[in-house]
Amino acid sequence: MPVVDSDALSFVRYDARSRTLFATFRGRQRRSYIYEDVTPQEYKDLMAAESKGAWFNAHIRDSHPFREV
């Protein structure tokens, strides 16, 4: 699982086949979620973003169905 350099995210993993993004967030509770229908380009853009947390909040958080795992 890729560790990311982010104040908000600690780990992300993308499955292109199912188009799901698994994300673990920093904080006391370290919650993890699966986001659905994330495109390969969105994942690529997230990983290339200077601020991964800001990019995630702007493009994935409220735009994709998710569930806590």
mmCIF file as Biopython writes it, N, C-alpha, C and O atoms, coordinates in Angstrom:
data_model
#
loop_
_atom_site.group_PDB
_atom_site.id
_atom_site.type_symbol
_atom_site.label_atom_id
_atom_site.label_alt_id
_atom_site.label_comp_id
_atom_site.label_asym_id
_atom_site.label_entity_id
_atom_site.label_seq_id
_atom_site.pdbx_PDB_ins_code
_atom_site.Cartn_x
_atom_site.Cartn_y
_atom_site.Cartn_z
_atom_site.occupancy
_atom_site.B_iso_or_equiv
_atom_site.auth_seq_id
_atom_site.auth_asym_id
_atom_site.pdbx_PDB_model_num
ATOM 1   N N  . MET A ? 1  ? 0.849   -1.159 0.000   1.0 0.0 1  A 1 
ATOM 2   C CA . MET A ? 1  ? 0.000   0.000  0.000   1.0 0.0 1  A 1 
ATOM 3   C C  . MET A ? 1  ? 0.902   1.231  0.000   1.0 0.0 1  A 1 
ATOM 4   O O  . MET A ? 1  ? 1.735   1.375  0.895   1.0 0.0 1  A 1 
ATOM 5   N N  . PRO A ? 2  ? 0.759   2.105  -0.961  1.0 0.0 2  A 1 
ATOM 6   C CA . PRO A ? 2  ? 1.637   3.268  -1.023  1.0 0.0 2  A 1 
ATOM 7   C C  . PRO A ? 2  ? 1.429   4.221  0.151   1.0 0.0 2  A 1 
ATOM 8   O O  . PRO A ? 2  ? 0.312   4.656  0.430   1.0 0.0 2  A 1 
ATOM 9   N N  . VAL A ? 3  ? 2.517   4.530  0.821   1.0 0.0 3  A 1 
ATOM 10  C CA . VAL A ? 3  ? 2.512   5.576  1.840   1.0 0.0 3  A 1 
ATOM 11  C C  . VAL A ? 3  ? 2.591   6.892  1.088   1.0 0.0 3  A 1 
ATOM 12  O O  . VAL A ? 3  ? 3.384   7.031  0.156   1.0 0.0 3  A 1 
ATOM 13  N N  . VAL A ? 4  ? 1.778   7.852  1.484   1.0 0.0 4  A 1 
ATOM 14  C CA . VAL A ? 4  ? 1.782   9.129  0.782   1.0 0.0 4  A 1 
ATOM 15  C C  . VAL A ? 4  ? 2.281   10.232 1.698   1.0 0.0 4  A 1 
ATOM 16  O O  . VAL A ? 4  ? 2.107   10.176 2.916   1.0 0.0 4  A 1 
ATOM 17  N N  . ASP A ? 5  ? 2.896   11.224 1.100   1.0 0.0 5  A 1 
ATOM 18  C CA . ASP A ? 5  ? 3.384   12.388 1.821   1.0 0.0 5  A 1 
ATOM 19  C C  . ASP A ? 5  ? 2.251   13.396 1.889   1.0 0.0 5  A 1 
ATOM 20  O O  . ASP A ? 5  ? 2.088   14.237 1.004   1.0 0.0 5  A 1 
ATOM 21  N N  . SER A ? 6  ? 1.468   13.294 2.961   1.0 0.0 6  A 1 
ATOM 22  C CA . SER A ? 6  ? 0.286   14.128 3.085   1.0 0.0 6  A 1 
ATOM 23  C C  . SER A ? 6  ? -0.034  14.334 4.561   1.0 0.0 6  A 1 
ATOM 24  O O  . SER A ? 6  ? 0.171   13.438 5.379   1.0 0.0 6  A 1 
ATOM 25  N N  . ASP A ? 7  ? -0.533  15.510 4.892   1.0 0.0 7  A 1 
ATOM 26  C CA . ASP A ? 7  ? -0.979  15.758 6.258   1.0 0.0 7  A 1 
ATOM 27  C C  . ASP A ? 7  ? -2.322  15.095 6.535   1.0 0.0 7  A 1 
ATOM 28  O O  . ASP A ? 7  ? -2.659  14.857 7.695   1.0 0.0 7  A 1 
ATOM 29  N N  . ALA A ? 8  ? -3.090  14.795 5.502   1.0 0.0 8  A 1 
ATOM 30  C CA . ALA A ? 8  ? -4.426  14.226 5.668   1.0 0.0 8  A 1 
ATOM 31  C C  . ALA A ? 8  ? -4.463  12.712 5.447   1.0 0.0 8  A 1 
ATOM 32  O O  . ALA A ? 8  ? -5.136  11.992 6.185   1.0 0.0 8  A 1 
ATOM 33  N N  . LEU A ? 9  ? -3.753  12.240 4.450   1.0 0.0 9  A 1 
ATOM 34  C CA . LEU A ? 9  ? -3.783  10.821 4.076   1.0 0.0 9  A 1 
ATOM 35  C C  . LEU A ? 9  ? -2.505  10.128 4.522   1.0 0.0 9  A 1 
ATOM 36  O O  . LEU A ? 9  ? -1.415  10.693 4.432   1.0 0.0 9  A 1 
ATOM 37  N N  . SER A ? 10 ? -2.650  8.881  5.009   1.0 0.0 10 A 1 
ATOM 38  C CA . SER A ? 10 ? -1.440  8.134  5.349   1.0 0.0 10 A 1 
ATOM 39  C C  . SER A ? 10 ? -1.156  7.032  4.336   1.0 0.0 10 A 1 
ATOM 40  O O  . SER A ? 10 ? 0.006   6.749  4.042   1.0 0.0 10 A 1 
ATOM 41  N N  . PHE A ? 11 ? -2.199  6.408  3.800   1.0 0.0 11 A 1 
ATOM 42  C CA . PHE A ? 11 ? -2.032  5.336  2.811   1.0 0.0 11 A 1 
ATOM 43  C C  . PHE A ? 11 ? -3.122  5.441  1.760   1.0 0.0 11 A 1 
ATOM 44  O O  . PHE A ? 11 ? -4.240  5.861  2.059   1.0 0.0 11 A 1 
ATOM 45  N N  . VAL A ? 12 ? -2.802  5.065  0.536   1.0 0.0 12 A 1 
ATOM 46  C CA . VAL A ? 12 ? -3.810  4.885  -0.507  1.0 0.0 12 A 1 
ATOM 47  C C  . VAL A ? 12 ? -3.442  3.663  -1.342  1.0 0.0 12 A 1 
ATOM 48  O O  . VAL A ? 12 ? -2.270  3.322  -1.498  1.0 0.0 12 A 1 
ATOM 49  N N  . ARG A ? 13 ? -4.449  3.032  -1.858  1.0 0.0 13 A 1 
ATOM 50  C CA . ARG A ? 13 ? -4.243  1.921  -2.781  1.0 0.0 13 A 1 
ATOM 51  C C  . ARG A ? 13 ? -5.365  2.009  -3.811  1.0 0.0 13 A 1 
ATOM 52  O O  . ARG A ? 13 ? -6.518  2.267  -3.465  1.0 0.0 13 A 1 
ATOM 53  N N  . TYR A ? 14 ? -5.024  1.795  -5.064  1.0 0.0 14 A 1 
ATOM 54  C CA . TYR A ? 14 ? -6.006  1.884  -6.142  1.0 0.0 14 A 1 
ATOM 55  C C  . TYR A ? 14 ? -6.093  0.553  -6.863  1.0 0.0 14 A 1 
ATOM 56  O O  . TYR A ? 14 ? -5.075  -0.070 -7.164  1.0 0.0 14 A 1 
ATOM 57  N N  . ASP A ? 15 ? -7.319  0.122  -7.140  1.0 0.0 15 A 1 
ATOM 58  C CA . ASP A ? 15 ? -7.561  -1.088 -7.919  1.0 0.0 15 A 1 
ATOM 59  C C  . ASP A ? 15 ? -8.230  -0.656 -9.220  1.0 0.0 15 A 1 
ATOM 60  O O  . ASP A ? 15 ? -9.415  -0.323 -9.240  1.0 0.0 15 A 1 
ATOM 61  N N  . ALA A ? 16 ? -7.461  -0.666 -10.300 1.0 0.0 16 A 1 
ATOM 62  C CA . ALA A ? 16 ? -7.972  -0.205 -11.590 1.0 0.0 16 A 1 
ATOM 63  C C  . ALA A ? 16 ? -9.085  -1.103 -12.111 1.0 0.0 16 A 1 
ATOM 64  O O  . ALA A ? 16 ? -10.005 -0.634 -12.782 1.0 0.0 16 A 1 
ATOM 65  N N  . ARG A ? 17 ? -9.003  -2.373 -11.805 1.0 0.0 17 A 1 
ATOM 66  C CA . ARG A ? 17 ? -10.020 -3.308 -12.299 1.0 0.0 17 A 1 
ATOM 67  C C  . ARG A ? 17 ? -11.404 -2.993 -11.730 1.0 0.0 17 A 1 
ATOM 68  O O  . ARG A ? 17 ? -12.398 -2.985 -12.456 1.0 0.0 17 A 1 
ATOM 69  N N  . SER A ? 18 ? -11.454 -2.736 -10.424 1.0 0.0 18 A 1 
ATOM 70  C CA . SER A ? 18 ? -12.746 -2.426 -9.794  1.0 0.0 18 A 1 
ATOM 71  C C  . SER A ? 18 ? -12.993 -0.920 -9.681  1.0 0.0 18 A 1 
ATOM 72  O O  . SER A ? 18 ? -14.070 -0.485 -9.273  1.0 0.0 18 A 1 
ATOM 73  N N  . ARG A ? 19 ? -11.972 -0.129 -10.051 1.0 0.0 19 A 1 
ATOM 74  C CA . ARG A ? 19 ? -12.059 1.334  -9.989  1.0 0.0 19 A 1 
ATOM 75  C C  . ARG A ? 19 ? -12.375 1.817  -8.574  1.0 0.0 19 A 1 
ATOM 76  O O  . ARG A ? 19 ? -13.204 2.705  -8.374  1.0 0.0 19 A 1 
ATOM 77  N N  . THR A ? 20 ? -11.694 1.212  -7.597  1.0 0.0 20 A 1 
ATOM 78  C CA . THR A ? 20 ? -11.885 1.606  -6.207  1.0 0.0 20 A 1 
ATOM 79  C C  . THR A ? 20 ? -10.586 2.148  -5.624  1.0 0.0 20 A 1 
ATOM 80  O O  . THR A ? 20 ? -9.492  1.680  -5.938  1.0 0.0 20 A 1 
ATOM 81  N N  . LEU A ? 21 ? -10.743 3.138  -4.776  1.0 0.0 21 A 1 
ATOM 82  C CA . LEU A ? 21 ? -9.625  3.748  -4.082  1.0 0.0 21 A 1 
ATOM 83  C C  . LEU A ? 21 ? -9.805  3.478  -2.595  1.0 0.0 21 A 1 
ATOM 84  O O  . LEU A ? 21 ? -10.827 3.836  -2.010  1.0 0.0 21 A 1 
ATOM 85  N N  . PHE A ? 22 ? -8.805  2.845  -1.986  1.0 0.0 22 A 1 
ATOM 86  C CA . PHE A ? 22 ? -8.781  2.609  -0.551  1.0 0.0 22 A 1 
ATOM 87  C C  . PHE A ? 22 ? -7.921  3.701  0.061   1.0 0.0 22 A 1 
ATOM 88  O O  . PHE A ? 22 ? -6.780  3.897  -0.358  1.0 0.0 22 A 1 
ATOM 89  N N  . ALA A ? 23 ? -8.450  4.411  1.043   1.0 0.0 23 A 1 
ATOM 90  C CA . ALA A ? 23 ? -7.708  5.513  1.653   1.0 0.0 23 A 1 
ATOM 91  C C  . ALA A ? 23 ? -7.782  5.422  3.170   1.0 0.0 23 A 1 
ATOM 92  O O  . ALA A ? 23 ? -8.851  5.211  3.744   1.0 0.0 23 A 1 
ATOM 93  N N  . THR A ? 24 ? -6.623  5.584  3.810   1.0 0.0 24 A 1 
ATOM 94  C CA . THR A ? 24 ? -6.547  5.664  5.264   1.0 0.0 24 A 1 
ATOM 95  C C  . THR A ? 24 ? -6.113  7.079  5.623   1.0 0.0 24 A 1 
ATOM 96  O O  . THR A ? 24 ? -5.135  7.605  5.093   1.0 0.0 24 A 1 
ATOM 97  N N  . PHE A ? 25 ? -6.868  7.680  6.538   1.0 0.0 25 A 1 
ATOM 98  C CA . PHE A ? 25 ? -6.629  9.060  6.924   1.0 0.0 25 A 1 
ATOM 99  C C  . PHE A ? 25 ? -5.871  9.136  8.236   1.0 0.0 25 A 1 
ATOM 100 O O  . PHE A ? 25 ? -6.035  8.296  9.120   1.0 0.0 25 A 1 
ATOM 101 N N  . ARG A ? 26 ? -5.044  10.154 8.342   1.0 0.0 26 A 1 
ATOM 102 C CA . ARG A ? 26 ? -4.285  10.395 9.571   1.0 0.0 26 A 1 
ATOM 103 C C  . ARG A ? 26 ? -5.239  10.891 10.660  1.0 0.0 26 A 1 
ATOM 104 O O  . ARG A ? 26 ? -6.353  11.336 10.383  1.0 0.0 26 A 1 
ATOM 105 N N  . GLY A ? 27 ? -4.783  10.803 11.858  1.0 0.0 27 A 1 
ATOM 106 C CA . GLY A ? 27 ? -5.574  11.281 12.987  1.0 0.0 27 A 1 
ATOM 107 C C  . GLY A ? 27 ? -5.597  10.225 14.074  1.0 0.0 27 A 1 
ATOM 108 O O  . GLY A ? 27 ? -5.060  9.129  13.909  1.0 0.0 27 A 1 
ATOM 109 N N  . ARG A ? 28 ? -6.214  10.562 15.166  1.0 0.0 28 A 1 
ATOM 110 C CA . ARG A ? 28 ? -6.243  9.631  16.294  1.0 0.0 28 A 1 
ATOM 111 C C  . ARG A ? 28 ? -6.930  8.318  15.952  1.0 0.0 28 A 1 
ATOM 112 O O  . ARG A ? 28 ? -6.507  7.264  16.426  1.0 0.0 28 A 1 
ATOM 113 N N  . GLN A ? 29 ? -7.974  8.359  15.145  1.0 0.0 29 A 1 
ATOM 114 C CA . GLN A ? 29 ? -8.735  7.149  14.851  1.0 0.0 29 A 1 
ATOM 115 C C  . GLN A ? 29 ? -8.313  6.445  13.563  1.0 0.0 29 A 1 
ATOM 116 O O  . GLN A ? 29 ? -8.725  5.309  13.325  1.0 0.0 29 A 1 
ATOM 117 N N  . ARG A ? 30 ? -7.510  7.086  12.736  1.0 0.0 30 A 1 
ATOM 118 C CA . ARG A ? 30 ? -6.992  6.483  11.499  1.0 0.0 30 A 1 
ATOM 119 C C  . ARG A ? 30 ? -8.079  5.706  10.747  1.0 0.0 30 A 1 
ATOM 120 O O  . ARG A ? 30 ? -7.963  4.493  10.572  1.0 0.0 30 A 1 
ATOM 121 N N  . ARG A ? 31 ? -9.085  6.368  10.324  1.0 0.0 31 A 1 
ATOM 122 C CA . ARG A ? 31 ? -10.199 5.720  9.620   1.0 0.0 31 A 1 
ATOM 123 C C  . ARG A ? 31 ? -9.837  5.422  8.171   1.0 0.0 31 A 1 
ATOM 124 O O  . ARG A ? 31 ? -9.073  6.146  7.533   1.0 0.0 31 A 1 
ATOM 125 N N  . SER A ? 32 ? -10.421 4.317  7.670   1.0 0.0 32 A 1 
ATOM 126 C CA . SER A ? 32 ? -10.184 3.889  6.286   1.0 0.0 32 A 1 
ATOM 127 C C  . SER A ? 32 ? -11.507 3.792  5.548   1.0 0.0 32 A 1 
ATOM 128 O O  . SER A ? 32 ? -12.529 3.398  6.109   1.0 0.0 32 A 1 
ATOM 129 N N  . TYR A ? 33 ? -11.458 4.166  4.263   1.0 0.0 33 A 1 
ATOM 130 C CA . TYR A ? 33 ? -12.651 4.181  3.420   1.0 0.0 33 A 1 
ATOM 131 C C  . TYR A ? 33 ? -12.307 3.605  2.052   1.0 0.0 33 A 1 
ATOM 132 O O  . TYR A ? 33 ? -11.155 3.622  1.618   1.0 0.0 33 A 1 
ATOM 133 N N  . ILE A ? 34 ? -13.335 3.100  1.391   1.0 0.0 34 A 1 
ATOM 134 C CA . ILE A ? 34 ? -13.237 2.696  -0.010  1.0 0.0 34 A 1 
ATOM 135 C C  . ILE A ? 34 ? -14.139 3.619  -0.814  1.0 0.0 34 A 1 
ATOM 136 O O  . ILE A ? 34 ? -15.327 3.759  -0.524  1.0 0.0 34 A 1 
ATOM 137 N N  . TYR A ? 35 ? -13.553 4.248  -1.835  1.0 0.0 35 A 1 
ATOM 138 C CA . TYR A ? 35 ? -14.288 5.140  -2.741  1.0 0.0 35 A 1 
ATOM 139 C C  . TYR A ? 35 ? -14.465 4.423  -4.063  1.0 0.0 35 A 1 
ATOM 140 O O  . TYR A ? 35 ? -13.519 3.836  -4.588  1.0 0.0 35 A 1 
ATOM 141 N N  . GLU A ? 36 ? -15.670 4.466  -4.604  1.0 0.0 36 A 1 
ATOM 142 C CA . GLU A ? 36 ? -16.021 3.743  -5.824  1.0 0.0 36 A 1 
ATOM 143 C C  . GLU A ? 36 ? -15.991 4.663  -7.042  1.0 0.0 36 A 1 
ATOM 144 O O  . GLU A ? 36 ? -16.083 5.886  -6.933  1.0 0.0 36 A 1 
ATOM 145 N N  . ASP A ? 37 ? -15.859 4.027  -8.200  1.0 0.0 37 A 1 
ATOM 146 C CA . ASP A ? 37 ? -15.913 4.721  -9.496  1.0 0.0 37 A 1 
ATOM 147 C C  . ASP A ? 37 ? -14.838 5.793  -9.651  1.0 0.0 37 A 1 
ATOM 148 O O  . ASP A ? 37 ? -15.072 6.824  -10.281 1.0 0.0 37 A 1 
ATOM 149 N N  . VAL A ? 38 ? -13.673 5.551  -9.082  1.0 0.0 38 A 1 
ATOM 150 C CA . VAL A ? 38 ? -12.542 6.465  -9.234  1.0 0.0 38 A 1 
ATOM 151 C C  . VAL A ? 38 ? -11.797 6.061  -10.507 1.0 0.0 38 A 1 
ATOM 152 O O  . VAL A ? 38 ? -11.414 4.901  -10.661 1.0 0.0 38 A 1 
ATOM 153 N N  . THR A ? 39 ? -11.597 6.994  -11.398 1.0 0.0 39 A 1 
ATOM 154 C CA . THR A ? 39 ? -10.943 6.681  -12.672 1.0 0.0 39 A 1 
ATOM 155 C C  . THR A ? 39 ? -9.431  6.555  -12.487 1.0 0.0 39 A 1 
ATOM 156 O O  . THR A ? 39 ? -8.868  7.108  -11.543 1.0 0.0 39 A 1 
ATOM 157 N N  . PRO A ? 40 ? -8.780  5.825  -13.390 1.0 0.0 40 A 1 
ATOM 158 C CA . PRO A ? 40 ? -7.315  5.770  -13.331 1.0 0.0 40 A 1 
ATOM 159 C C  . PRO A ? 40 ? -6.673  7.155  -13.409 1.0 0.0 40 A 1 
ATOM 160 O O  . PRO A ? 40 ? -5.653  7.401  -12.765 1.0 0.0 40 A 1 
ATOM 161 N N  . GLN A ? 41 ? -7.259  8.057  -14.188 1.0 0.0 41 A 1 
ATOM 162 C CA . GLN A ? 41 ? -6.707  9.409  -14.287 1.0 0.0 41 A 1 
ATOM 163 C C  . GLN A ? 41 ? -6.838  10.158 -12.968 1.0 0.0 41 A 1 
ATOM 164 O O  . GLN A ? 41 ? -5.925  10.886 -12.578 1.0 0.0 41 A 1 
ATOM 165 N N  . GLU A ? 42 ? -7.960  9.988  -12.278 1.0 0.0 42 A 1 
ATOM 166 C CA . GLU A ? 42 ? -8.121  10.638 -10.977 1.0 0.0 42 A 1 
ATOM 167 C C  . GLU A ? 42 ? -7.059  10.136 -9.995  1.0 0.0 42 A 1 
ATOM 168 O O  . GLU A ? 42 ? -6.479  10.925 -9.248  1.0 0.0 42 A 1 
ATOM 169 N N  . TYR A ? 43 ? -6.808  8.837  -9.996  1.0 0.0 43 A 1 
ATOM 170 C CA . TYR A ? 43 ? -5.779  8.288  -9.115  1.0 0.0 43 A 1 
ATOM 171 C C  . TYR A ? 43 ? -4.407  8.858  -9.479  1.0 0.0 43 A 1 
ATOM 172 O O  . TYR A ? 43 ? -3.638  9.247  -8.599  1.0 0.0 43 A 1 
ATOM 173 N N  . LYS A ? 44 ? -4.109  8.904  -10.758 1.0 0.0 44 A 1 
ATOM 174 C CA . LYS A ? 44 ? -2.830  9.450  -11.216 1.0 0.0 44 A 1 
ATOM 175 C C  . LYS A ? 44 ? -2.689  10.916 -10.793 1.0 0.0 44 A 1 
ATOM 176 O O  . LYS A ? 44 ? -1.630  11.333 -10.325 1.0 0.0 44 A 1 
ATOM 177 N N  . ASP A ? 45 ? -3.758  11.686 -10.961 1.0 0.0 45 A 1 
ATOM 178 C CA . ASP A ? 45 ? -3.735  13.101 -10.584 1.0 0.0 45 A 1 
ATOM 179 C C  . ASP A ? 45 ? -3.572  13.265 -9.074  1.0 0.0 45 A 1 
ATOM 180 O O  . ASP A ? 45 ? -2.852  14.154 -8.621  1.0 0.0 45 A 1 
ATOM 181 N N  . LEU A ? 46 ? -4.233  12.419 -8.300  1.0 0.0 46 A 1 
ATOM 182 C CA . LEU A ? 46 ? -4.091  12.454 -6.848  1.0 0.0 46 A 1 
ATOM 183 C C  . LEU A ? 46 ? -2.641  12.224 -6.440  1.0 0.0 46 A 1 
ATOM 184 O O  . LEU A ? 46 ? -2.092  12.967 -5.626  1.0 0.0 46 A 1 
ATOM 185 N N  . MET A ? 47 ? -2.033  11.202 -7.002  1.0 0.0 47 A 1 
ATOM 186 C CA . MET A ? 47 ? -0.672  10.858 -6.629  1.0 0.0 47 A 1 
ATOM 187 C C  . MET A ? 47 ? 0.340   11.913 -7.082  1.0 0.0 47 A 1 
ATOM 188 O O  . MET A ? 47 ? 1.419   12.029 -6.501  1.0 0.0 47 A 1 
ATOM 189 N N  . ALA A ? 48 ? -0.008  12.682 -8.120  1.0 0.0 48 A 1 
ATOM 190 C CA . ALA A ? 48 ? 0.887   13.719 -8.629  1.0 0.0 48 A 1 
ATOM 191 C C  . ALA A ? 48 ? 0.669   15.072 -7.949  1.0 0.0 48 A 1 
ATOM 192 O O  . ALA A ? 48 ? 1.492   15.977 -8.087  1.0 0.0 48 A 1 
ATOM 193 N N  . ALA A ? 49 ? -0.426  15.207 -7.222  1.0 0.0 49 A 1 
ATOM 194 C CA . ALA A ? 49 ? -0.768  16.497 -6.620  1.0 0.0 49 A 1 
ATOM 195 C C  . ALA A ? 49 ? 0.242   16.910 -5.551  1.0 0.0 49 A 1 
ATOM 196 O O  . ALA A ? 49 ? 0.731   16.082 -4.783  1.0 0.0 49 A 1 
ATOM 197 N N  . GLU A ? 50 ? 0.535   18.182 -5.522  1.0 0.0 50 A 1 
ATOM 198 C CA . GLU A ? 50 ? 1.431   18.706 -4.488  1.0 0.0 50 A 1 
ATOM 199 C C  . GLU A ? 50 ? 0.792   18.554 -3.107  1.0 0.0 50 A 1 
ATOM 200 O O  . GLU A ? 50 ? 1.456   18.160 -2.148  1.0 0.0 50 A 1 
ATOM 201 N N  . SER A ? 51 ? -0.506  18.873 -3.014  1.0 0.0 51 A 1 
ATOM 202 C CA . SER A ? 51 ? -1.253  18.676 -1.777  1.0 0.0 51 A 1 
ATOM 203 C C  . SER A ? 51 ? -2.299  17.589 -2.024  1.0 0.0 51 A 1 
ATOM 204 O O  . SER A ? 51 ? -3.379  17.856 -2.551  1.0 0.0 51 A 1 
ATOM 205 N N  . LYS A ? 52 ? -1.963  16.381 -1.640  1.0 0.0 52 A 1 
ATOM 206 C CA . LYS A ? 52 ? -2.858  15.254 -1.881  1.0 0.0 52 A 1 
ATOM 207 C C  . LYS A ? 52 ? -4.176  15.387 -1.115  1.0 0.0 52 A 1 
ATOM 208 O O  . LYS A ? 52 ? -5.235  15.034 -1.633  1.0 0.0 52 A 1 
ATOM 209 N N  . GLY A ? 53 ? -4.111  15.892 0.106   1.0 0.0 53 A 1 
ATOM 210 C CA . GLY A ? 53 ? -5.329  16.081 0.886   1.0 0.0 53 A 1 
ATOM 211 C C  . GLY A ? 53 ? -6.270  17.088 0.245   1.0 0.0 53 A 1 
ATOM 212 O O  . GLY A ? 53 ? -7.475  16.846 0.161   1.0 0.0 53 A 1 
ATOM 213 N N  . ALA A ? 54 ? -5.736  18.206 -0.205  1.0 0.0 54 A 1 
ATOM 214 C CA . ALA A ? 54 ? -6.567  19.224 -0.858  1.0 0.0 54 A 1 
ATOM 215 C C  . ALA A ? 54 ? -7.144  18.696 -2.166  1.0 0.0 54 A 1 
ATOM 216 O O  . ALA A ? 54 ? -8.312  18.937 -2.471  1.0 0.0 54 A 1 
ATOM 217 N N  . TRP A ? 55 ? -6.326  17.972 -2.946  1.0 0.0 55 A 1 
ATOM 218 C CA . TRP A ? 55 ? -6.811  17.425 -4.209  1.0 0.0 55 A 1 
ATOM 219 C C  . TRP A ? 55 ? -7.904  16.390 -3.943  1.0 0.0 55 A 1 
ATOM 220 O O  . TRP A ? 55 ? -8.935  16.384 -4.616  1.0 0.0 55 A 1 
ATOM 221 N N  . PHE A ? 56 ? -7.678  15.523 -2.969  1.0 0.0 56 A 1 
ATOM 222 C CA . PHE A ? 56 ? -8.669  14.513 -2.603  1.0 0.0 56 A 1 
ATOM 223 C C  . PHE A ? 56 ? -9.991  15.180 -2.214  1.0 0.0 56 A 1 
ATOM 224 O O  . PHE A ? 56 ? -11.054 14.778 -2.687  1.0 0.0 56 A 1 
ATOM 225 N N  . ASN A ? 57 ? -9.921  16.198 -1.353  1.0 0.0 57 A 1 
ATOM 226 C CA . ASN A ? 57 ? -11.142 16.880 -0.916  1.0 0.0 57 A 1 
ATOM 227 C C  . ASN A ? 57 ? -11.875 17.551 -2.067  1.0 0.0 57 A 1 
ATOM 228 O O  . ASN A ? 57 ? -13.105 17.572 -2.087  1.0 0.0 57 A 1 
ATOM 229 N N  . ALA A ? 58 ? -11.149 18.090 -3.011  1.0 0.0 58 A 1 
ATOM 230 C CA . ALA A ? 58 ? -11.772 18.799 -4.130  1.0 0.0 58 A 1 
ATOM 231 C C  . ALA A ? 58 ? -12.344 17.879 -5.196  1.0 0.0 58 A 1 
ATOM 232 O O  . ALA A ? 58 ? -13.309 18.242 -5.868  1.0 0.0 58 A 1 
ATOM 233 N N  . HIS A ? 59 ? -11.758 16.680 -5.365  1.0 0.0 59 A 1 
ATOM 234 C CA . HIS A ? 59 ? -12.122 15.851 -6.513  1.0 0.0 59 A 1 
ATOM 235 C C  . HIS A ? 59 ? -12.707 14.479 -6.196  1.0 0.0 59 A 1 
ATOM 236 O O  . HIS A ? 59 ? -13.342 13.874 -7.059  1.0 0.0 59 A 1 
ATOM 237 N N  . ILE A ? 60 ? -12.512 13.981 -5.002  1.0 0.0 60 A 1 
ATOM 238 C CA . ILE A ? 60 ? -12.976 12.619 -4.703  1.0 0.0 60 A 1 
ATOM 239 C C  . ILE A ? 60 ? -13.964 12.590 -3.546  1.0 0.0 60 A 1 
ATOM 240 O O  . ILE A ? 60 ? -15.011 11.951 -3.647  1.0 0.0 60 A 1 
ATOM 241 N N  . ARG A ? 61 ? -13.652 13.263 -2.462  1.0 0.0 61 A 1 
ATOM 242 C CA . ARG A ? 61 ? -14.422 13.135 -1.217  1.0 0.0 61 A 1 
ATOM 243 C C  . ARG A ? 61 ? -15.927 13.231 -1.416  1.0 0.0 61 A 1 
ATOM 244 O O  . ARG A ? 61 ? -16.652 12.333 -0.988  1.0 0.0 61 A 1 
ATOM 245 N N  . ASP A ? 62 ? -16.410 14.263 -2.034  1.0 0.0 62 A 1 
ATOM 246 C CA . ASP A ? 62 ? -17.857 14.457 -2.197  1.0 0.0 62 A 1 
ATOM 247 C C  . ASP A ? 62 ? -18.365 14.063 -3.570  1.0 0.0 62 A 1 
ATOM 248 O O  . ASP A ? 62 ? -19.530 14.298 -3.888  1.0 0.0 62 A 1 
ATOM 249 N N  . SER A ? 63 ? -17.507 13.463 -4.393  1.0 0.0 63 A 1 
ATOM 250 C CA . SER A ? 63 ? -17.888 13.137 -5.767  1.0 0.0 63 A 1 
ATOM 251 C C  . SER A ? 63 ? -18.067 11.646 -6.030  1.0 0.0 63 A 1 
ATOM 252 O O  . SER A ? 63 ? -18.525 11.253 -7.103  1.0 0.0 63 A 1 
ATOM 253 N N  . HIS A ? 64 ? -17.707 10.813 -5.049  1.0 0.0 64 A 1 
ATOM 254 C CA . HIS A ? 64 ? -17.746 9.373  -5.260  1.0 0.0 64 A 1 
ATOM 255 C C  . HIS A ? 64 ? -18.424 8.674  -4.094  1.0 0.0 64 A 1 
ATOM 256 O O  . HIS A ? 64 ? -18.241 9.061  -2.940  1.0 0.0 64 A 1 
ATOM 257 N N  . PRO A ? 65 ? -19.216 7.634  -4.397  1.0 0.0 65 A 1 
ATOM 258 C CA . PRO A ? 65 ? -19.796 6.843  -3.294  1.0 0.0 65 A 1 
ATOM 259 C C  . PRO A ? 65 ? -18.674 6.220  -2.482  1.0 0.0 65 A 1 
ATOM 260 O O  . PRO A ? 65 ? -17.627 5.870  -3.027  1.0 0.0 65 A 1 
ATOM 261 N N  . PHE A ? 66 ? -18.891 6.082  -1.173  1.0 0.0 66 A 1 
ATOM 262 C CA . PHE A ? 66 ? -17.848 5.512  -0.321  1.0 0.0 66 A 1 
ATOM 263 C C  . PHE A ? 66 ? -18.471 4.736  0.821   1.0 0.0 66 A 1 
ATOM 264 O O  . PHE A ? 66 ? -19.665 4.846  1.099   1.0 0.0 66 A 1 
ATOM 265 N N  . ARG A ? 67 ? -17.627 3.943  1.479   1.0 0.0 67 A 1 
ATOM 266 C CA . ARG A ? 67 ? -18.027 3.232  2.691   1.0 0.0 67 A 1 
ATOM 267 C C  . ARG A ? 67 ? -16.809 3.103  3.598   1.0 0.0 67 A 1 
ATOM 268 O O  . ARG A ? 67 ? -15.677 2.972  3.132   1.0 0.0 67 A 1 
ATOM 269 N N  . GLU A ? 68 ? -17.061 3.144  4.880   1.0 0.0 68 A 1 
ATOM 270 C CA . GLU A ? 68 ? -15.970 2.963  5.831   1.0 0.0 68 A 1 
ATOM 271 C C  . GLU A ? 68 ? -15.673 1.475  5.969   1.0 0.0 68 A 1 
ATOM 272 O O  . GLU A ? 68 ? -16.583 0.645  5.973   1.0 0.0 68 A 1 
ATOM 273 N N  . VAL A ? 69 ? -14.399 1.153  6.081   1.0 0.0 69 A 1 
ATOM 274 C CA . VAL A ? 69 ? -13.991 -0.261 6.257   1.0 0.0 69 A 1 
ATOM 275 C C  . VAL A ? 69 ? -13.157 -0.400 7.511   1.0 0.0 69 A 1 
ATOM 276 O O  . VAL A ? 69 ? -12.716 -1.501 7.841   1.0 0.0 69 A 1 
#
